[in-house]
Amino acid sequence: MNKALEFNVIVEKLKELAISEAAKSQIEALKLMTDPVLIQRHLNETSEANEVLKMNTSVPVNGLEGIQQALEKLKRQEILRPKALESVGYFLKDCQRMTRFMSDKALVAPQIVTYADDISKLESLSEAIAHAIVHGQVDDRATQNLYKIRKKITEIEDRIKQKLNQFLTSSGYQHMFADAIVSQRDGRYVVPIKSEHKKSFDGNVLDRSRSGGTVFIEPAAVQKLQAEITALRGDEEQEVYKILSTLSNQIASEMRAIEINYEVMTHYDFIFAKGKLSRRMNGISALITQDGTIQIINGRHPLLGENAVPLNLTISVPKRHLVITGPNTGGKTVTMKTVGLFVLMTQAGLQIPCDAGTVLPIYDQVLCDIGDGQSIAQNLSTFSAHITNIIKIIHQATRNSLVILDEIGAGTDPTEGMGIGIAVLEALSKKAATILASTHYNEIKDFANNHPLFLNGSMAFNLMSLKPEYKLIIGESGESNALLIALRLGMDDELIERAHEVAYKTQKTSVHSKPTSDFRDKLKEYKHRQTHEVSSTVKNEPEVDQHERAKPNTQMATKLVKRRTPKFKIGDSVYIHTMKRNGIVVATEDQRGDITVQVMGKKFKINHKRLSLHIKSDELYPEDYDMDIVTKTKAFRKTEKRVRKGKEDVLIIREE
């Protein structure tokens, strides 16, 4: 259900906006709440977080990183290292910042402001950590004893370096050195001596080079000082351990308060992640109702952003079942997914991208059959998978369920599929579940139209542009647009009318008689609109007299030259970037810059900017080749030939 409606994608986007792993886990566990009081409380939190973020987007929750691991170590009675102590210090500072951050937000966020009252500031503890730990290290001034130890180590190191530099600059030793540098081996200072002089230089050999030509000797003159440093290093280590242990014990003594702080801060992280998501979507809280009414005002699918066409939908008792029709890719599935996703998001305490006044009911479950659903593992066909899913839906559905069925009854024999579709809708209606279903079957449209509990809806489609408008129209069933689309693409009128007879079992009227069927009237009206559009384009083209055409240097002449030298010629093979395939130019560029291109027997108007030359017509066809064979249909050429021979009295030329 989550994947079918893409609620899982919303969850992933929400997780990206959270800081702590605990908040991410809380988001991962989001589920459908059914208690109206609980839903409203979570929606209020999201709404208030949204309002707070409008005032200030810098929410102090970054200190949550790393704190959970530090607390787990303390529970195992481990001594925290400086980095872990620093994480605790940052967290405590953020707790103090959060109390200050929320202190002036009571007017816009009265509910979530109160959560900050449970935060313990623990200022003395945070100051102790800040005093002792700096940049992930125990600071020299963490204690007076540590300061003295490290100061003495520094003094002795300076004395050692001074003595070694005396060796390096002494003329009596310069010929012995492989290089005039001082280095360390295992924390002890050494000088590089050539191997042949090692017996002449007083000291202990601590290392040698890979080639064996150089040995690294600790001079005898600094061995006593080195021993002092070694002892001081031990004292330093003990003092550092004492400081880390003391701080760890102090934190452990405040463990309960810190854990409560962590819970509150994690919840703030979760709440403000919801607020950030809402701001990205321009979301609002839907009104909750228990009377079954769905009213969506300018709802936009959360994953489509600005590209989403606003959805307006109202369903209420007694007609709680909606059957949506319309062409493929017309937006039926997106419409149903939007409703289902809005329900899931609202009942998970999230705001949705819509306008004020949107109302949603509370459902105990959202049951879906969307998409292919084919199960290769279980060796089920697409239809079998759908039916298996629908059987489960019928068994699980209750009067408080929302059921979404995409292309109900599809994938099998149309007659049987239609029968199954109607039977399933009747069964779900008897259970009083709210139903959203889509179909192409006319019988299911008629069933919904005649049933007192069902509504018909259709997705708007522009027949002239052959493009869906993605708008839902309630109260109307979708029309048979396939035949008019075929006409628009150039199919012969007689084929269109014959297809209508077969599909709808209508009787063909005489060719010479006046059309009486609704479809023939619709066909005539559509052709009239199409012809009117073409003639309007011709009429609107500017006229140029012969005198103006004779002026080669005028601006008008320049325009005419451009028109006479088009970018592509009829017969050119061109590559269509938007389709990623080749086509043949059958009509040159019009005044809008559109070129008619034939692709796989169909003609499309495509802007010249989306085309590039593939092969010139000169290279494809002989010089005297009749281009009408390419650009005109066989029926058109046959009729034209009969007119030229005088066998036809009238020639009606229609744009192909």
LINTA-V808081 format. One record per run of one state. SS is the DSSP state (alpha for helix, beta for strand, coil for the rest). FROM is the first residue (numbers start at 1). LEN is the number of residues. If there is no record, write none. Layout:
<<SS/FROM/LEN> <SS/FROM/LEN>>
This chain:
<<coil/1/6> <alpha/7/10> <coil/17/4> <alpha/21/8> <coil/29/7> <alpha/36/20> <coil/56/6> <alpha/62/3> <coil/65/2> <alpha/67/9> <coil/76/6> <alpha/82/21> <coil/103/7> <alpha/110/9> <coil/119/4> <alpha/123/10> <beta/133/2> <coil/135/2> <beta/137/2> <coil/139/1> <alpha/140/3> <coil/143/1> <alpha/144/26> <coil/170/4> <alpha/174/3> <beta/177/9> <coil/186/2> <beta/188/7> <alpha/195/3> <coil/198/5> <beta/203/6> <coil/209/5> <beta/214/6> <alpha/220/34> <coil/254/1> <alpha/255/27> <coil/282/2> <beta/284/1> <coil/285/2> <beta/287/3> <coil/290/4> <beta/294/6> <coil/300/5> <alpha/305/3> <coil/308/3> <beta/311/5> <coil/316/5> <beta/321/5> <coil/326/6> <alpha/332/16> <coil/348/4> <beta/352/1> <coil/353/6> <beta/359/3> <coil/362/3> <beta/365/5> <coil/370/5> <beta/375/1> <coil/376/4> <beta/380/1> <coil/381/1> <alpha/382/15> <coil/397/4> <beta/401/5> <coil/406/8> <alpha/414/17> <coil/431/3> <beta/434/5> <coil/439/3> <alpha/442/9> <coil/451/3> <beta/454/9> <coil/463/4> <beta/467/8> <coil/475/6> <alpha/481/8> <coil/489/4> <alpha/493/12> <coil/505/13> <alpha/518/22> <coil/540/6> <alpha/546/4> <coil/550/5> <alpha/555/10> <coil/565/8> <beta/573/4> <coil/577/4> <beta/581/7> <coil/588/6> <beta/594/6> <coil/600/2> <beta/602/6> <alpha/608/3> <beta/611/5> <coil/616/1> <alpha/617/4> <coil/621/7> <alpha/628/4> <coil/632/2> <alpha/634/11> <coil/645/12>>
